[in-house]
Amino acid sequence: MKTTVLLVGLGGALGSIMRYLMTYRIICRITRLPELYGTLAVNVTGCLLIGIAYGLAERHDWFSPQMRWLITTGLCGGYTTFSAFTYENVRLLQNGHYGFCFVYILAGIALCLAATFAGIMIAG
């Protein structure tokens, strides 16, 4: 348990550093585009990365359970939590839960937007 927690923490730290570098040092600095484009690039590449990691883990058994936690929950989670959200929805679709997937997507986006607005209002 301790080892897994440490690996997730390490992956999260690396993912957060990668997010900063991708958004602010690569996308925004090189392209001179607003931060919004960096966030989009991070979300898309994070989703690609978690898809590759899960695909390799499930098809080829290349990763130990601890390595899987480091890459998916740690690295991808630190890089972008959107990757976990999309993976959960892919699994719902693969299992034929189309209606629930649609509701989950709408609820996730609407509730998170509402929570962000509420947080801003609470903060003053």
GURO-457422 format. One record per residue (C-alpha): x, y, z; residue in three letters; residue number from 1. Coordinates in nm, 3 decimals. Each point is the difference from the previous one (the first is absolute). Last residue first. Example, Ala and Ser with C-alpha at 12.3 -4.5 7.8 and 13.67 -1.06 7.14 Angstrom:
# GURO-457422
((1.367 -0.106 0.714) "SER" 2)
((-0.137 -0.344 0.066) "ALA" 1)
# end
This chain:
# GURO-457422
((-1.561 3.681 -0.303) "GLY" 124)
((0.145 -0.342 0.043) "ALA" 123)
((-0.350 -0.140 0.027) "ILE" 122)
((-0.091 0.140 -0.342) "MET" 121)
((0.313 -0.148 -0.161) "ILE" 120)
((-0.066 -0.334 0.165) "GLY" 119)
((-0.361 0.007 -0.118) "ALA" 118)
((0.112 0.069 -0.357) "PHE" 117)
((0.242 -0.293 0.018) "THR" 116)
((-0.266 -0.223 0.154) "ALA" 115)
((-0.248 0.092 -0.273) "ALA" 114)
((0.255 -0.077 -0.272) "LEU" 113)
((0.082 -0.330 0.171) "CYS" 112)
((-0.369 -0.086 0.033) "LEU" 111)
((-0.073 0.076 -0.366) "ALA" 110)
((0.303 -0.187 -0.139) "ILE" 109)
((-0.034 -0.309 0.213) "GLY" 108)
((-0.379 -0.005 -0.020) "ALA" 107)
((0.001 0.022 -0.380) "LEU" 106)
((0.264 -0.270 -0.035) "ILE" 105)
((-0.162 -0.223 0.262) "TYR" 104)
((-0.343 0.039 -0.159) "VAL" 103)
((0.135 -0.102 -0.342) "PHE" 102)
((0.190 -0.293 0.150) "CYS" 101)
((-0.308 -0.109 0.192) "PHE" 100)
((-0.201 -0.007 -0.321) "GLY" 99)
((0.267 -0.190 -0.194) "TYR" 98)
((0.073 -0.271 0.259) "HIS" 97)
((0.100 -0.258 -0.263) "GLY" 96)
((0.312 -0.127 0.178) "ASN" 95)
((0.233 0.161 -0.254) "GLN" 94)
((-0.189 0.327 0.040) "LEU" 93)
((0.040 -0.004 0.379) "LEU" 92)
((0.370 -0.088 -0.040) "ARG" 91)
((0.047 0.292 -0.241) "VAL" 90)
((-0.170 0.226 0.255) "ASN" 89)
((0.237 -0.107 0.277) "GLU" 88)
((0.293 0.060 -0.236) "TYR" 87)
((-0.129 0.350 -0.075) "THR" 86)
((-0.020 0.095 0.366) "PHE" 85)
((0.341 -0.151 0.075) "ALA" 84)
((0.159 0.202 -0.283) "SER" 83)
((-0.176 0.315 0.117) "PHE" 82)
((0.193 -0.030 0.324) "THR" 81)
((0.298 0.146 -0.183) "THR" 80)
((0.378 -0.021 0.045) "TYR" 79)
((-0.014 -0.092 0.366) "GLY" 78)
((-0.265 -0.262 -0.068) "GLY" 77)
((0.188 -0.123 -0.308) "CYS" 76)
((0.320 -0.043 0.200) "LEU" 75)
((-0.149 -0.127 0.325) "GLY" 74)
((-0.331 -0.171 -0.072) "THR" 73)
((0.103 -0.144 -0.336) "THR" 72)
((0.380 -0.031 -0.001) "ILE" 71)
((0.080 -0.062 0.367) "LEU" 70)
((-0.313 -0.214 0.052) "TRP" 69)
((0.092 -0.217 -0.301) "ARG" 68)
((0.355 -0.030 0.131) "MET" 67)
((-0.135 -0.124 0.335) "GLN" 66)
((-0.228 -0.256 -0.171) "PRO" 65)
((0.299 -0.129 -0.198) "SER" 64)
((0.008 0.118 -0.358) "PHE" 63)
((0.046 -0.187 -0.326) "TRP" 62)
((-0.311 -0.217 0.026) "ASP" 61)
((-0.026 0.005 -0.379) "HIS" 60)
((-0.362 0.079 -0.076) "ARG" 59)
((-0.122 0.155 0.326) "GLU" 58)
((0.314 0.188 0.103) "ALA" 57)
((0.082 0.108 -0.355) "LEU" 56)
((-0.350 0.133 -0.059) "GLY" 55)
((-0.016 0.167 0.340) "TYR" 54)
((0.330 0.181 -0.059) "ALA" 53)
((-0.082 0.094 -0.359) "ILE" 52)
((-0.340 0.137 0.098) "GLY" 51)
((0.151 0.188 0.296) "ILE" 50)
((0.255 0.160 -0.234) "LEU" 49)
((-0.253 0.097 -0.267) "LEU" 48)
((-0.225 0.157 0.263) "CYS" 47)
((0.297 0.191 0.142) "GLY" 46)
((0.096 0.117 -0.351) "THR" 45)
((-0.351 0.137 -0.056) "VAL" 44)
((-0.031 0.160 0.343) "ASN" 43)
((0.349 0.152 -0.014) "VAL" 42)
((-0.056 0.143 -0.348) "ALA" 41)
((-0.333 0.149 0.109) "LEU" 40)
((0.162 0.154 0.306) "THR" 39)
((0.274 0.147 -0.215) "GLY" 38)
((-0.259 0.141 -0.235) "TYR" 37)
((-0.183 0.172 0.288) "LEU" 36)
((0.328 0.151 0.118) "GLU" 35)
((-0.014 0.251 -0.285) "PRO" 34)
((0.205 -0.048 -0.317) "LEU" 33)
((0.353 0.142 -0.030) "ARG" 32)
((0.087 -0.318 -0.193) "THR" 31)
((0.337 -0.066 0.158) "ILE" 30)
((-0.061 0.145 0.346) "ARG" 29)
((-0.362 -0.104 0.043) "CYS" 28)
((0.028 -0.355 -0.134) "ILE" 27)
((0.349 -0.098 0.113) "ILE" 26)
((0.100 0.163 0.328) "ARG" 25)
((-0.339 0.089 0.140) "TYR" 24)
((-0.228 -0.288 -0.090) "THR" 23)
((0.237 -0.288 -0.069) "MET" 22)
((0.249 0.091 0.274) "LEU" 21)
((-0.267 0.060 0.261) "TYR" 20)
((-0.186 -0.318 -0.090) "ARG" 19)
((0.324 -0.202 0.005) "MET" 18)
((0.078 0.133 0.348) "ILE" 17)
((-0.346 -0.100 0.117) "SER" 16)
((0.040 -0.346 -0.154) "GLY" 15)
((0.338 -0.050 0.169) "LEU" 14)
((-0.146 0.096 0.340) "ALA" 13)
((-0.301 -0.224 -0.056) "GLY" 12)
((0.223 -0.292 -0.103) "GLY" 11)
((0.206 0.041 0.318) "LEU" 10)
((-0.315 0.021 0.210) "GLY" 9)
((-0.149 -0.308 -0.169) "VAL" 8)
((0.329 -0.183 0.059) "LEU" 7)
((0.006 0.103 0.367) "LEU" 6)
((-0.357 -0.117 0.051) "VAL" 5)
((0.078 -0.331 -0.173) "THR" 4)
((0.309 -0.053 0.216) "THR" 3)
((-0.191 0.074 0.319) "LYS" 2)
((-0.275 -0.247 -0.093) "MET" 1)
# end
